[in-house]
Amino acid sequence: MLINKINFQNTIYNKKQISFKGEYDDRVRRMEDRNSIFSSAYWKAEQIVENQMRSEIRDLERQIARKEAELESREQAERSANNYHSSSLSSKRSQLSNIKSQISYNKSIISDYHRTLSQLGSQKSSLQSANYSAQTAIDEQKKTIENLKTETENLLLQNEEYQKQLKKDFSEKIKVIESEYQAKEETVKNNINSSIIKPDSINKEINTPKSNGFARIAGFAGVKADLINKFGRLIVLEKNNKTINIPNAILLYGPDIDNNKEFANILASQFGVRSIQISTEGSEIERFNRLKEASTKAKAGFENGQSRTLIVINDFEKFAPKDSRILGPLKSYLDTASEDFHATIIATTAIPEMLDDILLRSGRFGVKFAIPAMDNTDMLSCIHKYINLDFIDSIDINKLIQKLDSDRNNGAYSVKQLKNFIKSLTSTDTLATLVPDIKSDAIKVFKQQMEYVKHI
């Protein structure tokens, strides 16, 4: 298009140039030939002609410019059309490519459908075959069910006849059993009547404080009653030939260490059985060997007609501390000590939290007794038991009790401390020197220990 435009412009220019030059030369020749008086008029005419030609040239140039503008506009329109058609062609090609891809995808789907239809046809054939087999099996089962119904009905009829005969036989056997039972019942009643011990004698033996038993300790009525109900009663019943399950071990713990040991030492005397005390000294093997020797003696004594043996181990946390190698064999021993040796371990400690929890479970330590420090009632009982009657007139009992009660805010008195103080008391003037030897912190710890032991 640009080449055409250039060629068109050159053509127009050449034509203008040739036309003007020819006319000019012609006019010059005519001017040279003329020498007349009309030369000025001629030149004027020439000028008019020249102006007219120039005007025509300007018109022609304007036409050329207009044509050029039209050509430029057409070129721009052509470029826009070419760009549009090029973009449209690219879009069409992209669409054509997508359509081809879609056609290829649809072909693959159709191919998959053909394969699926082929498989379904094969499955249909298999299902038809399976359905036929299932129908055949159902028909056979129906026949079997009909046969079972017939057999069941026959069995029910036979069962009815059997039940009638069984009831008849059972009625006759009941009569025989009732007769035998009545005879045995009379024999058992006679045996029970001959072996039973009057409850009064048992209760008396259980509850009566012995001089070397509970009578040795003033106060602590609650602890004594608890020991009687949960342990002593079982010991006395076993002594009287009753079959009783007695714990393999019991634990006595509290802030008053000496009082714990005193209770452990008097249990055998209180309930009329034997007692062996072993120490916590030596190695683990030596300690466990002492326990086995005591158990062997306990078993031999019981087999020779003697009573159960209480094996007392004070400061048990020293005998079997946590993480000790003695714990393994000791756990096994405590599982069956009562049954195997007719012995019960009586263990005391002021720090039960230092013992192994598994060792203290109910199957081994069947009962755990918390022995608190003395309260007002216990202290009053101690005063009545140990006060020196020779100096009773010089002692203000009320003042003494008030002093003991006021000091309890700072702790508690041990039984040993108060007992010795009361025995040596000659007047109330010496009360100022009395200070509780069980500190208040120990009382707080004891309350925590009771919660700890309760949840083992």
C-alpha positions as a Markdown table, in Angstrom:
| # | Residue | x | y | z |
|---|---|---|---|---|
| 1 | Met | 0.0 | 0.0 | 0.0 |
| 2 | Leu | 2.9 | 2.4 | 0.8 |
| 3 | Ile | 4.6 | 1.6 | -2.5 |
| 4 | Asn | 1.3 | 2.4 | -4.4 |
| 5 | Lys | 1.1 | 5.8 | -2.5 |
| 6 | Ile | 4.7 | 6.8 | -3.5 |
| 7 | Asn | 4.2 | 5.8 | -7.1 |
| 8 | Phe | 0.9 | 7.8 | -7.2 |
| 9 | Gln | 2.6 | 10.9 | -5.8 |
| 10 | Asn | 5.6 | 10.7 | -8.2 |
| 11 | Thr | 3.2 | 10.3 | -11.2 |
| 12 | Ile | 1.2 | 13.4 | -10.2 |
| 13 | Tyr | 4.4 | 15.5 | -9.7 |
| 14 | Asn | 6.0 | 14.5 | -13.0 |
| 15 | Lys | 2.8 | 15.3 | -14.8 |
| 16 | Lys | 2.6 | 18.8 | -13.2 |
| 17 | Gln | 6.3 | 19.5 | -14.0 |
| 18 | Ile | 6.1 | 18.4 | -17.7 |
| 19 | Ser | 2.9 | 20.4 | -18.3 |
| 20 | Phe | 4.2 | 23.6 | -16.7 |
| 21 | Lys | 7.6 | 23.4 | -18.6 |
| 22 | Gly | 6.0 | 22.9 | -22.0 |
| 23 | Glu | 3.6 | 25.7 | -21.5 |
| 24 | Tyr | 6.4 | 28.0 | -20.3 |
| 25 | Asp | 8.7 | 27.2 | -23.2 |
| 26 | Asp | 6.0 | 27.8 | -25.6 |
| 27 | Arg | 5.2 | 31.1 | -24.1 |
| 28 | Val | 8.8 | 32.2 | -24.1 |
| 29 | Arg | 9.1 | 31.4 | -27.8 |
| 30 | Arg | 6.0 | 33.4 | -28.4 |
| 31 | Met | 7.4 | 36.3 | -26.4 |
| 32 | Glu | 10.6 | 36.3 | -28.3 |
| 33 | Asp | 8.8 | 36.3 | -31.7 |
| 34 | Arg | 6.7 | 39.2 | -30.6 |
| 35 | Asn | 8.0 | 42.6 | -30.8 |
| 36 | Ser | 4.9 | 44.4 | -31.1 |
| 37 | Ile | 3.3 | 47.0 | -29.0 |
| 38 | Phe | 1.2 | 44.3 | -27.4 |
| 39 | Ser | 4.1 | 42.9 | -25.4 |
| 40 | Ser | 2.9 | 44.3 | -22.0 |
| 41 | Ala | -0.6 | 43.0 | -22.5 |
| 42 | Tyr | 0.8 | 39.7 | -23.4 |
| 43 | Trp | 2.8 | 39.5 | -20.2 |
| 44 | Lys | -0.2 | 40.4 | -18.2 |
| 45 | Ala | -2.1 | 37.6 | -19.9 |
| 46 | Glu | 0.9 | 35.3 | -19.2 |
| 47 | Gln | 0.8 | 36.3 | -15.6 |
| 48 | Ile | -2.9 | 35.6 | -15.4 |
| 49 | Val | -2.4 | 32.3 | -17.1 |
| 50 | Glu | 0.5 | 31.5 | -14.7 |
| 51 | Asn | -1.6 | 32.4 | -11.7 |
| 52 | Gln | -4.4 | 30.3 | -13.0 |
| 53 | Met | -2.0 | 27.4 | -13.4 |
| 54 | Arg | -0.6 | 27.9 | -10.0 |
| 55 | Ser | -4.1 | 27.9 | -8.6 |
| 56 | Glu | -4.8 | 24.7 | -10.4 |
| 57 | Ile | -1.6 | 23.3 | -9.0 |
| 58 | Arg | -2.6 | 24.2 | -5.5 |
| 59 | Asp | -6.0 | 22.6 | -6.1 |
| 60 | Leu | -4.2 | 19.5 | -7.3 |
| 61 | Glu | -2.0 | 19.5 | -4.3 |
| 62 | Arg | -5.0 | 19.8 | -2.0 |
| 63 | Gln | -6.6 | 16.9 | -3.9 |
| 64 | Ile | -3.3 | 15.0 | -3.4 |
| 65 | Ala | -3.3 | 15.8 | 0.3 |
| 66 | Arg | -6.9 | 14.7 | 0.5 |
| 67 | Lys | -6.1 | 11.5 | -1.3 |
| 68 | Glu | -3.1 | 10.9 | 1.0 |
| 69 | Ala | -5.3 | 11.4 | 4.0 |
| 70 | Glu | -7.9 | 9.0 | 2.6 |
| 71 | Leu | -5.1 | 6.5 | 1.8 |
| 72 | Glu | -3.8 | 6.9 | 5.4 |
| 73 | Ser | -7.2 | 6.4 | 6.8 |
| 74 | Arg | -7.7 | 3.3 | 4.6 |
| 75 | Glu | -4.3 | 2.0 | 5.7 |
| 76 | Gln | -5.2 | 2.5 | 9.4 |
| 77 | Ala | -8.5 | 0.7 | 8.8 |
| 78 | Glu | -6.7 | -2.0 | 7.0 |
| 79 | Arg | -4.2 | -2.4 | 9.8 |
| 80 | Ser | -7.0 | -2.5 | 12.4 |
| 81 | Ala | -8.8 | -5.1 | 10.2 |
| 82 | Asn | -5.7 | -7.1 | 9.9 |
| 83 | Asn | -5.1 | -7.0 | 13.7 |
| 84 | Tyr | -8.7 | -8.0 | 14.4 |
| 85 | His | -8.6 | -10.8 | 11.8 |
| 86 | Ser | -5.2 | -11.9 | 13.2 |
| 87 | Ser | -6.6 | -11.9 | 16.8 |
| 88 | Ser | -9.8 | -13.6 | 15.7 |
| 89 | Leu | -7.8 | -16.2 | 13.7 |
| 90 | Ser | -5.6 | -16.9 | 16.8 |
| 91 | Ser | -8.7 | -17.3 | 19.0 |
| 92 | Lys | -10.3 | -19.6 | 16.4 |
| 93 | Arg | -7.2 | -21.7 | 16.3 |
| 94 | Ser | -7.2 | -21.9 | 20.1 |
| 95 | Gln | -10.8 | -22.8 | 20.1 |
| 96 | Leu | -10.2 | -25.4 | 17.4 |
| 97 | Ser | -7.3 | -26.8 | 19.5 |
| 98 | Asn | -9.6 | -27.0 | 22.6 |
| 99 | Ile | -12.3 | -28.6 | 20.5 |
| 100 | Lys | -9.8 | -31.2 | 19.2 |
| 101 | Ser | -8.7 | -31.9 | 22.9 |
| 102 | Gln | -12.4 | -32.2 | 23.9 |
| 103 | Ile | -13.1 | -34.6 | 21.0 |
| 104 | Ser | -10.0 | -36.7 | 22.1 |
| 105 | Tyr | -11.2 | -36.7 | 25.7 |
| 106 | Asn | -14.7 | -37.6 | 24.7 |
| 107 | Lys | -13.3 | -40.4 | 22.6 |
| 108 | Ser | -11.5 | -41.8 | 25.6 |
| 109 | Ile | -14.6 | -41.5 | 27.7 |
| 110 | Ile | -16.6 | -43.3 | 25.1 |
| 111 | Ser | -13.9 | -46.0 | 25.0 |
| 112 | Asp | -14.1 | -46.3 | 28.8 |
| 113 | Tyr | -17.9 | -46.6 | 28.5 |
| 114 | His | -17.5 | -49.3 | 26.0 |
| 115 | Arg | -15.2 | -51.2 | 28.3 |
| 116 | Thr | -17.5 | -50.7 | 31.3 |
| 117 | Leu | -20.5 | -51.9 | 29.3 |
| 118 | Ser | -18.5 | -54.9 | 28.3 |
| 119 | Gln | -17.6 | -55.6 | 31.9 |
| 120 | Leu | -21.2 | -55.0 | 33.0 |
| 121 | Gly | -22.3 | -57.5 | 30.4 |
| 122 | Ser | -19.8 | -60.0 | 31.9 |
| 123 | Gln | -20.9 | -59.2 | 35.4 |
| 124 | Lys | -24.6 | -59.5 | 34.4 |
| 125 | Ser | -23.8 | -62.9 | 33.1 |
| 126 | Ser | -22.0 | -63.8 | 36.4 |
| 127 | Leu | -24.8 | -62.4 | 38.5 |
| 128 | Gln | -27.4 | -64.3 | 36.6 |
| 129 | Ser | -25.4 | -67.5 | 37.2 |
| 130 | Ala | -25.0 | -66.6 | 40.9 |
| 131 | Asn | -28.7 | -65.8 | 41.2 |
| 132 | Tyr | -29.5 | -69.1 | 39.7 |
| 133 | Ser | -27.2 | -70.9 | 42.2 |
| 134 | Ala | -28.6 | -68.8 | 45.1 |
| 135 | Gln | -32.2 | -69.7 | 44.0 |
| 136 | Thr | -31.2 | -73.4 | 43.9 |
| 137 | Ala | -29.6 | -73.1 | 47.4 |
| 138 | Ile | -32.7 | -71.3 | 48.7 |
| 139 | Asp | -34.9 | -74.1 | 47.4 |
| 140 | Glu | -32.7 | -76.7 | 49.1 |
| 141 | Gln | -32.8 | -74.7 | 52.3 |
| 142 | Lys | -36.6 | -74.5 | 52.2 |
| 143 | Lys | -36.7 | -78.3 | 51.9 |
| 144 | Thr | -34.2 | -78.5 | 54.8 |
| 145 | Ile | -36.3 | -76.1 | 56.9 |
| 146 | Glu | -39.4 | -78.2 | 56.3 |
| 147 | Asn | -37.6 | -81.3 | 57.3 |
| 148 | Leu | -36.3 | -79.5 | 60.5 |
| 149 | Lys | -39.8 | -78.4 | 61.3 |
| 150 | Thr | -41.0 | -81.9 | 61.1 |
| 151 | Glu | -38.1 | -83.2 | 63.2 |
| 152 | Thr | -38.6 | -80.4 | 65.8 |
| 153 | Glu | -42.3 | -81.1 | 66.1 |
| 154 | Asn | -41.4 | -84.8 | 66.7 |
| 155 | Leu | -38.8 | -83.8 | 69.3 |
| 156 | Leu | -41.3 | -81.5 | 71.1 |
| 157 | Leu | -43.7 | -84.3 | 71.4 |
| 158 | Gln | -40.9 | -86.6 | 72.7 |
| 159 | Asn | -39.8 | -83.8 | 75.1 |
| 160 | Glu | -43.3 | -83.5 | 76.5 |
| 161 | Glu | -43.3 | -87.2 | 77.3 |
| 162 | Tyr | -39.8 | -86.9 | 78.8 |
| 163 | Gln | -40.8 | -83.9 | 81.0 |
| 164 | Lys | -43.8 | -85.8 | 82.3 |
| 165 | Gln | -41.6 | -88.7 | 83.2 |
| 166 | Leu | -38.9 | -86.3 | 84.6 |
| 167 | Lys | -41.4 | -84.6 | 86.9 |
| 168 | Lys | -42.5 | -87.9 | 88.2 |
| 169 | Asp | -38.9 | -89.0 | 88.9 |
| 170 | Phe | -38.0 | -85.6 | 90.3 |
| 171 | Ser | -41.0 | -85.7 | 92.7 |
| 172 | Glu | -39.8 | -89.0 | 94.0 |
| 173 | Lys | -36.2 | -87.8 | 94.4 |
| 174 | Ile | -37.3 | -84.7 | 96.2 |
| 175 | Lys | -39.0 | -86.8 | 98.8 |
| 176 | Val | -35.8 | -88.8 | 99.3 |
| 177 | Ile | -33.6 | -85.6 | 99.4 |
| 178 | Glu | -36.0 | -84.0 | 101.9 |
| 179 | Ser | -35.7 | -87.0 | 104.1 |
| 180 | Glu | -31.9 | -87.0 | 103.9 |
| 181 | Tyr | -31.7 | -83.2 | 104.5 |
| 182 | Gln | -33.8 | -83.4 | 107.6 |
| 183 | Ala | -31.5 | -86.1 | 109.0 |
| 184 | Lys | -28.4 | -84.0 | 108.2 |
| 185 | Glu | -30.0 | -80.9 | 109.5 |
| 186 | Glu | -30.5 | -82.6 | 112.9 |
| 187 | Thr | -26.9 | -83.7 | 112.8 |
| 188 | Val | -25.6 | -80.2 | 112.0 |
| 189 | Lys | -27.7 | -78.6 | 114.7 |
| 190 | Asn | -26.3 | -81.1 | 117.2 |
| 191 | Asn | -22.7 | -80.3 | 116.0 |
| 192 | Ile | -23.2 | -76.6 | 116.2 |
| 193 | Asn | -24.8 | -76.8 | 119.7 |
| 194 | Ser | -21.9 | -78.9 | 120.9 |
| 195 | Ser | -19.2 | -76.6 | 119.4 |
| 196 | Ile | -20.7 | -73.2 | 120.0 |
| 197 | Ile | -19.2 | -70.9 | 122.7 |
| 198 | Lys | -21.4 | -68.6 | 124.6 |
| 199 | Pro | -21.2 | -65.1 | 123.2 |
| 200 | Asp | -20.7 | -63.7 | 126.7 |
| 201 | Ser | -17.5 | -65.5 | 127.2 |
| 202 | Ile | -16.1 | -64.4 | 123.8 |
| 203 | Asn | -17.2 | -60.8 | 124.4 |
| 204 | Lys | -15.6 | -60.8 | 127.8 |
| 205 | Glu | -12.3 | -62.1 | 126.5 |
| 206 | Ile | -12.3 | -59.6 | 123.6 |
| 207 | Asn | -13.3 | -56.5 | 125.6 |
| 208 | Thr | -11.8 | -57.0 | 129.0 |
| 209 | Pro | -8.5 | -54.9 | 129.4 |
| 210 | Lys | -5.7 | -57.2 | 130.5 |
| 211 | Ser | -3.1 | -56.0 | 133.0 |
| 212 | Asn | -0.3 | -56.5 | 130.5 |
| 213 | Gly | -2.6 | -55.4 | 127.7 |
| 214 | Phe | -4.7 | -52.3 | 127.2 |
| 215 | Ala | -4.7 | -51.6 | 131.0 |
| 216 | Arg | -1.1 | -50.6 | 130.6 |
| 217 | Ile | -2.0 | -47.5 | 128.5 |
| 218 | Ala | -4.2 | -44.8 | 129.9 |
| 219 | Gly | -6.9 | -43.3 | 127.7 |
| 220 | Phe | -7.1 | -43.9 | 123.9 |
| 221 | Ala | -10.5 | -45.5 | 124.2 |
| 222 | Gly | -11.2 | -44.9 | 120.4 |
| 223 | Val | -7.9 | -46.6 | 119.3 |
| 224 | Lys | -8.5 | -49.6 | 121.6 |
| 225 | Ala | -12.1 | -50.0 | 120.4 |
| 226 | Asp | -10.9 | -49.9 | 116.8 |
| 227 | Leu | -8.1 | -52.5 | 117.4 |
| 228 | Ile | -10.7 | -54.8 | 119.1 |
| 229 | Asn | -13.3 | -54.6 | 116.4 |
| 230 | Lys | -10.9 | -54.8 | 113.4 |
| 231 | Phe | -8.2 | -57.2 | 114.7 |
| 232 | Gly | -8.6 | -58.4 | 118.3 |
| 233 | Arg | -12.0 | -59.9 | 117.7 |
| 234 | Leu | -10.7 | -62.0 | 114.8 |
| 235 | Ile | -7.7 | -63.3 | 117.0 |
| 236 | Val | -10.1 | -64.4 | 119.8 |
| 237 | Leu | -12.5 | -66.1 | 117.4 |
| 238 | Glu | -9.6 | -68.0 | 115.8 |
| 239 | Lys | -8.4 | -69.1 | 119.3 |
| 240 | Asn | -11.9 | -70.5 | 119.8 |
| 241 | Asn | -11.6 | -72.7 | 116.7 |
| 242 | Lys | -13.5 | -70.5 | 114.3 |
| 243 | Thr | -12.4 | -70.3 | 110.7 |
| 244 | Ile | -11.5 | -66.6 | 110.3 |
| 245 | Asn | -9.5 | -64.7 | 107.8 |
| 246 | Ile | -6.9 | -62.7 | 109.7 |
| 247 | Pro | -4.9 | -60.0 | 108.0 |
| 248 | Asn | -1.3 | -60.8 | 106.9 |
| 249 | Ala | -0.1 | -57.5 | 108.5 |
| 250 | Ile | -1.4 | -54.4 | 110.3 |
| 251 | Leu | 0.1 | -51.0 | 110.5 |
| 252 | Leu | 0.2 | -48.7 | 113.6 |
| 253 | Tyr | 1.3 | -45.1 | 112.8 |
| 254 | Gly | 1.2 | -41.7 | 114.6 |
| 255 | Pro | 3.3 | -38.8 | 115.8 |
| 256 | Asp | 3.9 | -40.5 | 119.3 |
| 257 | Ile | 6.6 | -43.1 | 118.3 |
| 258 | Asp | 6.9 | -44.7 | 121.7 |
| 259 | Asn | 3.2 | -45.0 | 122.1 |
| 260 | Asn | 2.9 | -46.7 | 118.7 |
| 261 | Lys | 5.5 | -49.3 | 119.9 |
| 262 | Glu | 3.7 | -49.7 | 123.3 |
| 263 | Phe | 0.5 | -50.6 | 121.5 |
| 264 | Ala | 2.3 | -53.1 | 119.3 |
| 265 | Asn | 3.9 | -54.8 | 122.3 |
| 266 | Ile | 0.7 | -55.2 | 124.3 |
| 267 | Leu | -1.5 | -56.6 | 121.6 |
| 268 | Ala | -0.3 | -60.2 | 122.1 |
| 269 | Ser | -1.0 | -60.0 | 125.9 |
| 270 | Gln | -4.3 | -58.3 | 125.4 |
| 271 | Phe | -5.7 | -61.0 | 123.0 |
| 272 | Gly | -3.8 | -64.0 | 124.5 |
| 273 | Val | -1.5 | -65.0 | 121.7 |
| 274 | Arg | 2.3 | -65.3 | 121.3 |
| 275 | Ser | 4.6 | -62.5 | 120.2 |
| 276 | Ile | 8.0 | -62.3 | 118.6 |
| 277 | Gln | 9.9 | -59.0 | 118.1 |
| 278 | Ile | 12.6 | -58.7 | 115.5 |
| 279 | Ser | 15.0 | -55.8 | 115.0 |
| 280 | Thr | 15.7 | -53.7 | 111.9 |
| 281 | Glu | 19.5 | -53.9 | 112.2 |
| 282 | Gly | 21.8 | -55.5 | 109.7 |
| 283 | Ser | 21.6 | -56.0 | 105.9 |
| 284 | Glu | 18.5 | -56.6 | 103.9 |
| 285 | Ile | 19.3 | -60.3 | 103.7 |
| 286 | Glu | 19.8 | -60.5 | 107.5 |
| 287 | Arg | 16.6 | -58.7 | 108.2 |
| 288 | Phe | 14.5 | -60.9 | 105.9 |
| 289 | Asn | 16.2 | -64.1 | 107.3 |
| 290 | Arg | 15.1 | -63.0 | 110.8 |
| 291 | Leu | 11.5 | -62.6 | 109.5 |
| 292 | Lys | 11.6 | -66.1 | 107.9 |
| 293 | Glu | 13.0 | -67.6 | 111.2 |
| 294 | Ala | 10.3 | -66.0 | 113.2 |
| 295 | Ser | 7.6 | -67.2 | 110.7 |
| 296 | Thr | 9.0 | -70.8 | 110.8 |
| 297 | Lys | 8.7 | -70.7 | 114.7 |
| 298 | Ala | 5.2 | -69.3 | 114.4 |
| 299 | Lys | 4.1 | -72.1 | 112.0 |
| 300 | Ala | 5.7 | -74.8 | 114.2 |
| 301 | Gly | 4.1 | -73.5 | 117.3 |
| 302 | Phe | 0.6 | -73.4 | 115.7 |
| 303 | Glu | 1.0 | -76.9 | 114.4 |
| 304 | Asn | 1.8 | -78.0 | 118.0 |
| 305 | Gly | -1.4 | -76.6 | 119.3 |
| 306 | Gln | -0.3 | -73.1 | 120.2 |
| 307 | Ser | -1.9 | -69.8 | 119.2 |
| 308 | Arg | -1.2 | -67.5 | 116.4 |
| 309 | Thr | 2.1 | -65.5 | 116.6 |
| 310 | Leu | 2.3 | -61.7 | 116.2 |
| 311 | Ile | 5.7 | -60.7 | 114.7 |
| 312 | Val | 6.4 | -57.1 | 115.9 |
| 313 | Ile | 8.6 | -54.9 | 113.7 |
| 314 | Asn | 9.1 | -51.4 | 115.0 |
| 315 | Asp | 10.3 | -48.5 | 112.8 |
| 316 | Phe | 9.2 | -50.5 | 109.8 |
| 317 | Glu | 10.5 | -47.8 | 107.4 |
| 318 | Lys | 14.0 | -49.0 | 108.4 |
| 319 | Phe | 13.2 | -52.6 | 107.9 |
| 320 | Ala | 11.7 | -52.1 | 104.4 |
| 321 | Pro | 12.6 | -48.7 | 103.0 |
| 322 | Lys | 11.5 | -47.6 | 99.5 |
| 323 | Asp | 13.6 | -48.9 | 96.6 |
| 324 | Ser | 15.0 | -51.6 | 98.9 |
| 325 | Arg | 15.8 | -55.1 | 97.4 |
| 326 | Ile | 13.9 | -56.6 | 100.3 |
| 327 | Leu | 10.6 | -55.3 | 98.9 |
| 328 | Gly | 10.2 | -58.0 | 96.2 |
| 329 | Pro | 10.4 | -61.1 | 98.6 |
| 330 | Leu | 8.5 | -59.2 | 101.3 |
| 331 | Lys | 5.6 | -58.5 | 99.0 |
| 332 | Ser | 5.3 | -62.2 | 98.1 |
| 333 | Tyr | 5.6 | -63.1 | 101.8 |
| 334 | Leu | 2.9 | -60.7 | 102.9 |
| 335 | Asp | 0.5 | -62.1 | 100.3 |
| 336 | Thr | 0.1 | -65.4 | 102.2 |
| 337 | Ala | 1.8 | -64.9 | 105.6 |
| 338 | Ser | -1.3 | -65.4 | 107.7 |
| 339 | Glu | -2.3 | -68.6 | 105.9 |
| 340 | Asp | 1.1 | -70.1 | 105.4 |
| 341 | Phe | 2.6 | -69.4 | 108.9 |
| 342 | His | -0.4 | -68.5 | 111.1 |
| 343 | Ala | 1.5 | -65.2 | 111.8 |
| 344 | Thr | 0.6 | -61.6 | 111.5 |
| 345 | Ile | 3.1 | -58.7 | 111.1 |
| 346 | Ile | 2.6 | -55.8 | 113.6 |
| 347 | Ala | 4.5 | -52.9 | 112.0 |
| 348 | Thr | 4.9 | -49.4 | 113.5 |
| 349 | Thr | 6.1 | -46.2 | 112.0 |
| 350 | Ala | 5.8 | -42.4 | 112.4 |
| 351 | Ile | 6.4 | -41.8 | 108.6 |
| 352 | Pro | 4.0 | -44.1 | 106.6 |
| 353 | Glu | 4.6 | -42.0 | 103.5 |
| 354 | Met | 8.2 | -43.5 | 103.4 |
| 355 | Leu | 6.8 | -47.0 | 102.9 |
| 356 | Asp | 6.1 | -48.5 | 99.5 |
| 357 | Asp | 2.5 | -48.0 | 98.4 |
| 358 | Ile | 2.2 | -51.4 | 96.8 |
| 359 | Leu | 3.5 | -53.0 | 100.0 |
| 360 | Leu | 0.7 | -51.3 | 102.0 |
| 361 | Arg | -2.2 | -52.4 | 99.8 |
| 362 | Ser | -5.1 | -54.0 | 101.6 |
| 363 | Gly | -4.2 | -57.6 | 100.6 |
| 364 | Arg | -1.0 | -57.3 | 102.5 |
| 365 | Phe | -1.5 | -54.7 | 105.3 |
| 366 | Gly | -5.2 | -55.5 | 105.8 |
| 367 | Val | -5.8 | -52.8 | 108.5 |
| 368 | Lys | -4.0 | -49.5 | 109.2 |
| 369 | Phe | -4.6 | -47.9 | 112.6 |
| 370 | Ala | -3.9 | -44.2 | 113.1 |
| 371 | Ile | -2.9 | -43.4 | 116.7 |
| 372 | Pro | -3.1 | -39.7 | 117.4 |
| 373 | Ala | -1.5 | -37.7 | 120.1 |
| 374 | Met | -3.3 | -37.4 | 123.5 |
| 375 | Asp | -6.4 | -35.2 | 123.7 |
| 376 | Asn | -7.9 | -33.8 | 126.9 |
| 377 | Thr | -9.7 | -37.0 | 127.8 |
| 378 | Asp | -6.5 | -39.1 | 127.3 |
| 379 | Met | -4.5 | -36.6 | 129.4 |
| 380 | Leu | -7.1 | -36.7 | 132.2 |
| 381 | Ser | -7.0 | -40.5 | 132.2 |
| 382 | Cys | -3.2 | -40.3 | 132.4 |
| 383 | Ile | -3.4 | -38.0 | 135.4 |
| 384 | His | -5.8 | -40.3 | 137.2 |
| 385 | Lys | -3.7 | -43.3 | 136.5 |
| 386 | Tyr | -0.2 | -42.0 | 137.4 |
| 387 | Ile | -0.7 | -39.1 | 139.9 |
| 388 | Asn | 1.1 | -39.5 | 143.2 |
| 389 | Leu | -1.6 | -39.7 | 145.9 |
| 390 | Asp | 0.8 | -38.7 | 148.6 |
| 391 | Phe | 1.0 | -35.2 | 147.1 |
| 392 | Ile | -2.6 | -35.0 | 145.9 |
| 393 | Asp | -3.4 | -32.2 | 148.4 |
| 394 | Ser | -0.6 | -30.0 | 147.1 |
| 395 | Ile | -1.6 | -30.4 | 143.5 |
| 396 | Asp | -4.3 | -28.2 | 141.8 |
| 397 | Ile | -5.8 | -30.7 | 139.3 |
| 398 | Asn | -7.9 | -28.0 | 137.6 |
| 399 | Lys | -4.8 | -25.7 | 137.2 |
| 400 | Leu | -2.9 | -28.7 | 135.8 |
| 401 | Ile | -5.5 | -29.5 | 133.2 |
| 402 | Gln | -5.8 | -25.9 | 132.2 |
| 403 | Lys | -2.0 | -25.7 | 131.7 |
| 404 | Leu | -2.0 | -28.9 | 129.7 |
| 405 | Asp | -4.8 | -27.8 | 127.5 |
| 406 | Ser | -3.3 | -24.3 | 126.8 |
| 407 | Asp | 0.0 | -25.8 | 125.8 |
| 408 | Arg | -1.7 | -27.9 | 123.1 |
| 409 | Asn | -1.6 | -24.9 | 120.8 |
| 410 | Asn | 2.2 | -25.4 | 120.7 |
| 411 | Gly | 2.0 | -29.1 | 120.0 |
| 412 | Ala | 1.1 | -32.2 | 122.0 |
| 413 | Tyr | 2.5 | -34.2 | 124.9 |
| 414 | Ser | 3.8 | -37.7 | 124.3 |
| 415 | Val | 2.4 | -40.4 | 126.6 |
| 416 | Lys | 5.9 | -41.1 | 127.9 |
| 417 | Gln | 6.6 | -37.4 | 128.7 |
| 418 | Leu | 3.3 | -36.8 | 130.5 |
| 419 | Lys | 3.4 | -40.1 | 132.3 |
| 420 | Asn | 6.9 | -39.4 | 133.8 |
| 421 | Phe | 5.9 | -35.8 | 134.6 |
| 422 | Ile | 2.7 | -36.8 | 136.4 |
| 423 | Lys | 4.6 | -39.5 | 138.4 |
| 424 | Ser | 7.2 | -36.9 | 139.5 |
| 425 | Leu | 4.8 | -34.1 | 140.2 |
| 426 | Thr | 4.7 | -32.9 | 143.8 |
| 427 | Ser | 3.1 | -29.4 | 143.3 |
| 428 | Thr | 1.7 | -27.3 | 140.5 |
| 429 | Asp | 4.7 | -24.9 | 140.8 |
| 430 | Thr | 6.7 | -27.1 | 138.4 |
| 431 | Leu | 4.2 | -26.7 | 135.6 |
| 432 | Ala | 6.2 | -23.8 | 134.1 |
| 433 | Thr | 8.9 | -26.2 | 133.1 |
| 434 | Leu | 6.6 | -28.4 | 131.1 |
| 435 | Val | 6.8 | -28.0 | 127.2 |
| 436 | Pro | 5.2 | -30.4 | 124.7 |
| 437 | Asp | 7.7 | -32.6 | 123.0 |
| 438 | Ile | 5.5 | -33.3 | 119.9 |
| 439 | Lys | 5.7 | -30.1 | 117.9 |
| 440 | Ser | 2.7 | -28.6 | 116.1 |
| 441 | Asp | 4.2 | -29.3 | 112.7 |
| 442 | Ala | 4.2 | -33.0 | 113.5 |
| 443 | Ile | 0.5 | -32.8 | 114.3 |
| 444 | Lys | -0.2 | -31.2 | 110.9 |
| 445 | Val | 1.9 | -33.8 | 109.2 |
| 446 | Phe | -0.1 | -36.6 | 110.9 |
| 447 | Lys | -3.4 | -35.2 | 109.5 |
| 448 | Gln | -1.9 | -35.3 | 106.1 |
| 449 | Gln | -0.6 | -38.9 | 106.7 |
| 450 | Met | -4.2 | -40.0 | 107.6 |
| 451 | Glu | -5.4 | -38.7 | 104.2 |
| 452 | Tyr | -2.5 | -40.3 | 102.4 |
| 453 | Val | -3.0 | -43.8 | 104.0 |
| 454 | Lys | -6.8 | -43.6 | 103.5 |
| 455 | His | -6.3 | -43.5 | 99.7 |
| 456 | Ile | -3.7 | -46.2 | 99.4 |
